[in-house]
Amino acid sequence: MPNLVARARALADDVLFPAAAEVDRRGEVPLSHFDALAEAGLYGVAAPVDTGGFGAGLSELVGVVETLAGGCLSTAFTWLQHHGLVAALAGSASALREAYLADLVKGAVRASVAYGGVIPTPPRTRARRVAGGWRFDGEAPFVSGWGSTDVLMLAGRTPDDTVVSTVVVPAAGPGLDVTPLRLMAVQGSATVRLGFDGYFVPSERVLSEIPRAEFVAGRTLATRLNGCAPLGLAERCARLLDDLGRAELTASLRAEQAQIRVRLDAGLTDPPSLPAARAAAAELAYRSAGALTAATGSRAVLAGEHAGRLVREATFLLVAASRPAIRDGLLELARR
């Protein structure tokens, strides 16, 4: 297997990070970034080998995600959504697997996901069986990659607590309203709110129908991987602090990264411990960005400076892909 982390590191350092300030200023990720990820094979990093992917193990997958997040968070955040559909199709016997998986693994087709609305109670995205398929109502409040992805994994929850997952082509139309969101950071992720009012999905676009409890249990790895983004940002801050001659502080922050990484990994077999570990990762990223700002000095307040952007991105990561238990963990850390 090629060294995928080294590939990601070269891409992050040579392409993503040098352009991160411009991506932040424009609020748009150039398509060439996503093309570079595809050329490096990183759309198939965790896909099984028999599907054309690399079948990377946890440590390598974590290394790739952290590294890309430390290069350009807008790019990495959008790219990461893609793997939700890859994972779902890889474990499916649906005809949609044959239709999409090979191209998704190559990055020739790119995906996003809209399944967060099925987790809370009451659900924010509801599904009801109708003649010929399913009717979706409600909303998906945060869907990234709009305009740069080709397919969307859309999930809704039925009155009997079944999660219906589908694969649709993302486009505004009958029953589907799209509202672009203006974010404080990571605007290049092209995040929108989707509103559903009788949005129809035909039966042949259904990927799976499973109980909500089973669906939530299957999100454990995704929850762990979402902890990569703050650690990747924290490591970028550590590298910049090292460049400023703050070697002792850098070593201390990296020691904390390592400890949190162990906690996140342990959460895969002890899911109730994951929210506290996720909170610790987000808090470390925020603190690391603050330290970089202090070390940079007054220049940090200028538009285009890395420190100011990283502070905003760290703030974004306090709540991105979050849950109430993570929020409570962050507030508990704030009391110390």
Protein Blocks (a to p, Z undefined) as FASTA:
>chain_A
ZZfklmmmmmmmmmmmmmmmmmmmnopacfklmmmmmmnopmmmmgcfklopaopafklm
mmmmmmmmmmommlmmmmmmmmmmmmmmmmpcbfklmmmmmmmmnomaccdddfklmmpc
cdfbdcdddehiacdehjdfbaghihjafbdcdddddfkopacdddddddddehiacddd
ddfbhklnopacdddehiacdfklpfbdcdfklmmmmmmmmmmmmmmmmmmmmmmmmmmm
mmnopamlmmmmmmmmmmmmmmmmmmmmmmmlmmmmmmmmmmmmmmmmmmmmmmnommlm
pghiaklmmmmmmmmmmmgopafklmmmmmmmmmZZ
